Amino acid sequence: MIRRVIIVAAVIVVATAVSAVVVPRQGHGARIRAGAEAGEEEHEATRTIRGASCGVERWPVKTLSDPRARDVDFAVRPATVRYLGSLRANPGGQDSRGPLETRVFGLQARVVGVKLEADSDYHLILSEGGATMIAEMPLAACTSGAQHRYAMSTARAEFERAVGGPVGESWIHPGLRVRVAGVLFFDFPHGQSGHARNYAELHPVTGFRVLTGS
């Protein structure tokens, strides 16, 4: 009887350990980078598209290639980092948009951190008045067939010119004061640095201009 109890307990422990490693929400044949389960830093699933490492989670929405991308109103609404961070989060699904995710907002802020992510996006941390939020710039190779692809590519090229070239996987801290415009997007928590309280982002960035240096 005691031996049977020990065996059952061992099976439960093994099953628990396996379930902790499986991450079903990523799906879509995604590749999970080492350390993702530990939550030690930001990690997202990626896939390879024409030789480029691109994202998976809500990727059509993030790159304006979803069915409702045509419904996005690209008239830029003025906003602040704090205001966008105060909105009620209402995200859509994998290839659908929430009500506010069809709007473009423009704001002025300081870029306090930037790095290249595994999905080839530039991850910008914008700071203004004590509040922070994220803006993301996709790689052109990951936006094939997307609406406003030229605007996204131009914004990323302008940013690279401002910082002296492409950015790598290590953080840099330009300190540039900029004007940024982008489509509002509500992300989910996955260890990302510099997120707004409600995980609102400008994703993708469709306009970028440097106002002053660091």
N, C-alpha and C positions, 0 to 999 in steps of 0.2 A: 504493500500500500504506500509506504513512504517513498519507495523507488518510483512508483507511478506519479506521485505528486511532484517529485523532482523533475521528471521528464516533461510533464505538462508545463511546469514553470519555465523550463529551458526553452520550450517551443514558443511560449508567449514572449520571452525576452528577444529571441531571434526575429520573430514577426514584427515586434515593435521597432527593432533596429532597421529592418528592411523598409518599413513604412516611412521612417524618418528620412531615408535617402531618396525615395521616389518623389518626384515633383511633377504630378500629373498636369498641373495648370499650364505648363509650358507647351507641351504637346507639339503637334505639327512637325514631328521629326527633329525637334530642336536639340542642339548640343548644349549641355549645361557645363559651364566652365568650372574648373576645380575650385573648391572652396565656396561654391554658391550656397550650399546648404548651411554653412557655418555663419553666414550673414556678416562676414568680416569686412566686406566692402560691397559696393554696388556690383551686381551681377545680373545679366539678362541673357536669355537664350539667343543664339545666333544661328544663321544658316548662310551658306555660300551662294551668291548670285553672280554669275559671270565673273568669277574670280574674286569678288569682293565679299567681305564679311558683313552681312546685313542682319537686321533684327527680325523678330518674330511677333512678339506681343503687340497687338494692335498696330502692326506695321503699315497696313494700308492707310490707316487714319494718320499716322505719324508722317507719312510721305505724300499725302494728298493723292493717293491712288485708289481710294475707296469710292464706292458708288455715289456717296453724297458729297464728294469733293466739289462738284459743280454747284452745290447749294451754299458754299461758303461765301459770305459777303466780304469782299476784300477791301471795302472802305475801312481805312484805319481809324479805330476809335482810340482817343487819348486815354491813358490810364497810368497808374503807378504800381510799383511792385506790391505795396501794402494793400491796395485796393484789390488786385487780382488774387492775392492770397486770402482775402476775406470772403470771396464768393463761395457759395454752397457748391461743393463738388457734385457733379452729375455727369459722369462719363458714359459714353456709349459702349458698344461691344467691339469685337475683333475688327469688324469692317463697317461699323455704324457709329454715328456721332451723337453725343448728348446735345441738348439745345444750345448751350453756350459754345460748343466746339465748332460752331459754324461762323464764328466771329474772329476778326483780326484786331489785335490791340497793339498800340505803339506806346513805348515808354522810354524815359531817360533813366539811366542807372550807371553804376560803375561795374566793370567786369573784374571781379576779384579772384576768379579761378577758372581755368580752362584745362581740359584734357581730352584726348581721343579715347572714345569708348570702344568696346569689343564689337559693337554694331556699326562702327566707322563714323558715328555721329561725333561732332564736337559738342561737348557738354560744357556750357557756360554757366557760371554762377553770377547772377546779377544782384547787386546790393544797392539799396537806397533807403535812407531814413531808418536804419536798424532792421529792415526786413530784407529777406533774400528770396529768390526764386530761380528756377532753371530755365534756360533757353537752349534749344538743340538745333544743330545744323547738320542735316544729312549729307552723306556723300552722294554725288551725282550718279554713280554706278548703282546705287541702291534705290533710285527713284525713277526707273524706266517706266514710261507711260503715265507719269504723274501730271496733275494739273500744276501750272505755275512752276514747272521744273527750272526754267531759266532764272526766275527770281530767287529760288533756293540756292542755286549754284552761284549766282552773282553775290549773294549775301555772304556765302562761305568764302568766296575768293576775296571779297573786300576785307573780311576779317583776317585772312592769312596775310594780306598785304600790310595790315595794321600791326601785326605782331612779328613780321619779318619772315614769314614762311609757314609751312605746315606744322601742326602741333602733334607731339607724340603722346604716349600713354602716361607720362608723368605730368603732374600738375605744374602749370605755370601761373603766374599772378601778374597779369599785365597792368591792372589798375587803370585801364582806359575808361574815360567817361564816354558813353555811347548812346546813340538812339537806336533802339531795336524794335522791329515790328514782326509779328508772327501770329499764327493761328493758335487760339487758346486750346489747351489740351489738359485733361486731368489724368495724371498717372496714378499707379498704385505704389504703395511703399515697397521698395526693394533695396534699401540701404543707400539710396542716392544722396550725394552731398549737396547741400545748399538748397534743399527743397523748400517750397512754401508750406505753410501749415496745412493747406488743403491739397497739396501736391499739384497745384496749377502750374503749367509751363507754357512757354511760347514754343510750340513744336508742330510744324517746323518754323524756323525763322525765314521770313520772306523779304526782310529789309534790314540793312545794317549800315550805320555811319558813325565814324568817330567824331566826337565833339571836342574833347581835349585829351592830352596825354596823361600819363600817370603822375 
